[in-house]
Amino acid sequence: MRTLVLFAISVIYILLNHCIAWRFLRYIKPETTILSFSIAQIIFVICSMTTIVAFTMEEIYWGKIGAFGMYWFGFICIALMILTASEIFMSVLKHVVNIQLSTTILYTVFIINVVSIFGFFGYGILTAQNIVITQYNVAIDKNSSIPSLKIVMFSDLHLGYVNGVAHVEKIVERMNTIESDIIIIVGDLFDGNYNSVGKPEVIRDTLQKFKSNYGTYMVFGNHDAGNSFGDMKDFLESSDVIILSEESVIINDTIVLIGRKDLSPIGNQGSVERKDFDVLLPEEYNHLPIIVMDHQPAKINEYEKADLVLAGHTHQGQIFPFSLLTKVLYDLDYGYKKNDRDTQVIVSSGVGTWGPPLRLGTVSEIVEIDVTFKNE
């Protein structure tokens, strides 16, 4: 079944590439038909194959071919949006305003489209690679053995053909400039395929350079799964990252940290089952601040006994206008919220990208959270 679905998606993607090339040609050669096979259309189809092999042939490391496939996917996404807007505009000119689409108009629209596509494509790549630090101040009305706690968090790195050694080194360098008490990774460190990660031993050594007082903790996201899940888990354990999956831990008698299994992993993610939240709460430590790591923010309203919930997953839509969709799908798709039960929630847009390696209208971020306690 999975093979059939992947085949159908691949065929649709190839046809989409063919059609986009055809639409480009129509601006300068209106007589071109969708059934023609120009050099441009053949090139687009060949380029689309690099995306397909990177996504579907997971047992092979495709290196630069895989990276090109991801960037090509981003280019096609931008081209599709620009060309769709262009087609709507020209349809209005022709059928509403009754303007004849002359050769001059078609050439002008063609040039505007090309400039817009490459402009947004380049801007999207630069925005995705530029990491910002987003700061929050959180007050928890409970006592702790320390007056405050500095959490440094990231999510959704999606290690793979695009986000590799250089991006991880940048993240670790930026995070180590912050004197953190604890480092938290809220899922999707991987992109669903361990074999797409280049130089994993270098990335492992880099992750071991994280500096904090209490260590680095992580929960799995929906993409931290699949046929190579065992390799992902072994990699993390050798990287000094502590995995919490339906587990709670008391950190230096200061906080209770609870890690949840992802709601909907894409493929194998081990035998651990998601439990009722109350089962994970150690009753003898209920007086301590309770912090929950849950990759997806879909269940944030169920954490009545938690003081702070940390999540990611949404990417805040990653590329506008998908950010409008995530706002509809989630009570909180990005940022900070305090509900009527005094549970505070922070959802990150992530530090990497999934699919198109671009960001438009969103940021790649590291989250710095200054938590203070009542301590009366």
PyMOL commands that set and color helices and strands:
alter all, ss='L'
color gray80, all
select helices_A, chain A and resi 2-28+39-56+63-95+103-129+165-176+194-196+200-207+229-238+277-280+283-285+297-302+315-317+322-329
alter helices_A, ss='H'
color red, helices_A
select strands_A, chain A and resi 131-140+148-154+182-186+216-219+241-243+247-251+255-259+290-293+308-311+335-338+344-347+364-373
alter strands_A, ss='S'
color yellow, strands_A
deselect
rebuild
show_as cartoon
